[in-house]
Amino acid sequence: MGQKVHPYGFRVGVISPWKSNWFARKSDFKNLLKEDLKVRETIEKLGIEASVADVVIERRTNEARVIIRTAKPGVVIGRKGASADKLKKTIQDCISSKNLKLDIVEMRSPDLSAKLVGEWIADQINRRIPYKRAMKQAMGRAVKAGAKGIKIMASGRLAGAEIAREEWFREGRVPLHTLKAEIDFQITHVITKFGAIGLKVWVYKGDRPTTGPYTVRR
């Protein structure tokens, strides 16, 4: 049996930071965790149009900070900040902290985000674009953006076939066992009239320096 480990979780505390930064008593941990999940679900409902790549949640005493990294900050903010204000009110209803700070940060290289790459391929498949062409175009864009390597796997009733199968393509190298290798990973699902298709995307961005807040443990 193969034992699969999430590439990001494998590197948390070594070269990758936590995506939720807070401490809590044992009695409060469950409630705060539920709040974090509600916040992430709320932001996820913005859809593919918002191009949200990552969400980081930080908490202090009676204060919470939500950082949204997106390739399209204008869509998230909206005209005169209307969409951002509405989103902030929705998030405020999900958390117990009285003070909420919402930061929307622009992502300069969306083609290096595994989540955005997977969503782009899913959108292409929904538009009846052949999945092989979409996967190869996504790999070419990622390499052109500076990725050291990328691997994409699709599984399900590909091209409407009667039996499910899986296919994958790789360009460059993707060292999953190297702890200092910075690898972004995401699983995306595409709902088609033939059934669900699963997409897995690995993006290798290069080796993280061993000096700084997160160092490789030897």
C-alpha positions as CSV (number, residue, x, y, z in Angstrom):
1,M,0.0,0.0,0.0
2,G,1.2,3.5,-0.8
3,Q,1.5,5.9,2.0
4,K,0.7,9.4,0.7
5,V,1.8,12.6,2.6
6,H,0.5,16.1,1.8
7,P,3.5,18.0,0.4
8,Y,2.6,21.2,2.4
9,G,1.9,19.4,5.7
10,F,5.2,17.5,5.3
11,R,7.1,20.8,5.3
12,V,5.1,22.8,7.9
13,G,7.5,23.9,10.6
14,V,10.5,23.1,8.4
15,I,10.4,25.6,5.5
16,S,6.6,26.3,5.4
17,P,4.6,28.4,7.9
18,W,1.2,27.5,9.4
19,K,-1.8,29.0,7.6
20,S,-3.5,29.6,10.9
21,N,-1.5,31.4,13.5
22,W,-2.9,31.4,17.1
23,F,-2.8,29.7,20.5
24,A,-5.8,28.7,22.6
25,R,-6.8,26.9,25.7
26,K,-7.8,23.3,25.3
27,S,-11.5,24.2,25.9
28,D,-11.5,26.9,23.3
29,F,-9.5,25.1,20.6
30,K,-12.5,23.3,19.1
31,N,-14.6,26.4,18.7
32,L,-11.8,28.4,17.1
33,L,-11.0,25.6,14.7
34,K,-14.7,25.6,13.6
35,E,-14.5,29.4,13.1
36,D,-11.5,29.0,10.9
37,L,-13.2,26.4,8.7
38,K,-16.3,28.6,8.4
39,V,-14.1,31.6,7.3
40,R,-12.3,29.5,4.7
41,E,-15.6,28.1,3.4
42,T,-17.0,31.6,3.2
43,I,-14.1,32.9,1.1
44,E,-14.2,29.7,-1.0
45,K,-17.8,30.6,-2.0
46,L,-16.5,33.7,-3.9
47,G,-15.8,31.3,-6.8
48,I,-13.3,30.9,-9.5
49,E,-13.8,34.5,-10.6
50,A,-12.1,35.8,-7.4
51,S,-9.0,33.7,-8.0
52,V,-8.2,33.3,-4.3
53,A,-4.9,31.4,-4.0
54,D,-4.4,31.3,-0.2
55,V,-6.0,32.4,3.1
56,V,-4.0,33.0,6.3
57,I,-5.7,33.6,9.6
58,E,-4.0,35.2,12.6
59,R,-5.6,35.7,16.1
60,R,-4.7,37.8,19.1
61,T,-6.8,38.8,22.2
62,N,-10.2,39.9,20.8
63,E,-8.6,40.5,17.4
64,A,-8.5,38.5,14.2
65,R,-6.7,39.2,11.0
66,V,-7.6,37.5,7.7
67,I,-5.1,37.7,4.8
68,I,-6.4,36.8,1.4
69,R,-3.9,36.3,-1.4
70,T,-5.6,36.7,-4.8
71,A,-4.7,37.2,-8.4
72,K,-7.7,39.5,-8.9
73,P,-7.9,41.9,-5.9
74,G,-10.3,44.2,-7.9
75,V,-12.9,41.5,-8.0
76,V,-12.6,40.8,-4.2
77,I,-12.6,44.5,-3.3
78,G,-15.4,45.5,-5.7
79,R,-16.4,49.0,-6.7
80,K,-15.5,51.5,-4.0
81,G,-14.8,48.5,-1.7
82,A,-18.5,47.3,-1.6
83,S,-17.6,43.6,-2.1
84,A,-14.8,43.8,0.6
85,D,-17.2,45.4,3.1
86,K,-19.8,42.8,2.5
87,L,-17.2,40.0,2.8
88,K,-15.9,41.5,6.0
89,K,-19.4,41.5,7.5
90,T,-20.0,37.9,6.5
91,I,-16.7,36.9,8.1
92,Q,-17.4,38.9,11.2
93,D,-20.6,36.8,11.7
94,C,-18.5,33.6,11.6
95,I,-16.0,34.5,14.3
96,S,-16.2,35.5,18.0
97,S,-13.4,38.1,17.9
98,K,-14.8,41.7,18.2
99,N,-12.1,43.3,16.0
100,L,-11.6,42.0,12.5
101,K,-9.0,43.1,10.0
102,L,-9.3,42.0,6.4
103,D,-6.2,42.3,4.2
104,I,-6.4,41.6,0.5
105,V,-3.0,41.1,-1.1
106,E,-2.3,40.8,-4.8
107,M,-0.5,37.7,-6.0
108,R,2.0,38.6,-8.7
109,S,2.4,35.1,-10.3
110,P,-0.9,33.3,-10.4
111,D,0.6,30.6,-12.6
112,L,2.8,29.4,-9.7
113,S,-0.2,28.7,-7.5
114,A,-1.3,25.1,-7.6
115,K,-4.9,26.1,-6.6
116,L,-5.2,28.6,-9.4
117,V,-3.7,26.3,-11.9
118,G,-6.2,23.6,-10.9
119,E,-9.1,26.0,-11.1
120,W,-8.0,27.2,-14.5
121,I,-7.8,23.6,-15.9
122,A,-11.2,22.9,-14.4
123,D,-12.7,25.9,-16.1
124,Q,-11.2,24.9,-19.4
125,I,-12.7,21.4,-19.1
126,N,-16.1,22.9,-18.3
127,R,-15.8,24.8,-21.5
128,R,-15.3,21.6,-23.5
129,I,-11.6,22.1,-24.0
130,P,-9.7,18.8,-24.3
131,Y,-8.2,18.0,-20.9
132,K,-4.8,17.1,-22.4
133,R,-4.5,20.5,-24.1
134,A,-5.6,22.3,-20.9
135,M,-3.0,20.4,-18.8
136,K,-0.2,21.0,-21.2
137,Q,-1.0,24.7,-21.6
138,A,-1.1,25.1,-17.8
139,M,2.3,23.4,-17.5
140,G,3.8,25.7,-20.2
141,R,2.4,28.8,-18.4
142,A,3.8,27.7,-15.0
143,V,7.3,27.0,-16.4
144,K,7.3,30.3,-18.3
145,A,6.3,32.0,-15.0
146,G,9.4,30.6,-13.3
147,A,8.4,27.2,-11.9
148,K,11.3,24.6,-11.7
149,G,8.9,21.8,-12.3
150,I,5.2,20.9,-12.4
151,K,3.2,17.7,-12.3
152,I,-0.6,17.5,-13.1
153,M,-2.7,14.3,-12.7
154,A,-6.3,13.9,-13.8
155,S,-8.5,10.9,-12.9
156,G,-12.1,10.0,-13.7
157,R,-14.2,9.5,-16.9
158,L,-11.7,11.5,-19.0
159,A,-13.2,12.7,-22.3
160,G,-16.4,11.0,-21.4
161,A,-15.0,7.4,-21.6
162,E,-17.1,4.5,-20.2
163,I,-14.4,3.5,-17.7
164,A,-12.5,5.8,-15.4
165,R,-8.7,6.1,-15.7
166,E,-6.0,8.5,-14.7
167,E,-3.3,10.3,-16.7
168,W,-0.6,12.6,-15.6
169,F,2.0,14.9,-17.2
170,R,5.2,16.3,-15.8
171,E,7.6,19.0,-16.9
172,G,10.9,19.6,-15.0
173,R,11.5,17.9,-11.7
174,V,9.2,17.6,-8.6
175,P,11.3,16.4,-5.6
176,L,8.6,15.4,-3.2
177,H,11.0,13.9,-0.6
178,T,13.3,16.9,-0.4
179,L,12.3,19.0,2.6
180,K,13.9,22.2,1.4
181,A,12.1,22.0,-1.9
182,E,9.2,24.4,-1.9
183,I,6.2,22.6,-3.4
184,D,2.7,23.9,-3.7
185,F,-0.1,21.2,-3.9
186,Q,-3.8,21.3,-4.5
187,I,-6.7,18.9,-5.3
188,T,-9.5,20.3,-7.4
189,H,-12.7,18.6,-8.6
190,V,-14.5,19.2,-11.9
191,I,-18.2,18.3,-12.1
192,T,-19.1,17.3,-15.7
193,K,-22.2,15.6,-17.2
194,F,-20.2,12.3,-17.3
195,G,-19.2,12.5,-13.6
196,A,-16.6,14.0,-11.4
197,I,-13.0,14.5,-12.5
198,G,-10.2,14.9,-10.0
199,L,-7.2,17.1,-10.6
200,K,-4.0,17.1,-8.6
201,V,-1.4,19.8,-9.2
202,W,2.2,19.9,-7.8
203,V,4.2,23.0,-8.5
204,Y,8.0,23.0,-7.6
205,K,9.1,26.6,-7.1
206,G,12.7,25.9,-6.1
207,D,14.7,25.3,-2.9
208,R,14.0,27.5,0.1
209,P,17.1,29.0,1.7
210,T,18.2,27.3,4.9
211,T,18.5,30.6,6.7
212,G,15.6,32.7,8.0
213,P,12.5,32.1,10.2
214,Y,12.2,28.5,8.9
215,T,15.3,26.5,8.5
216,V,15.9,22.9,7.4
217,R,16.5,20.7,10.4
218,R,19.5,18.5,10.0
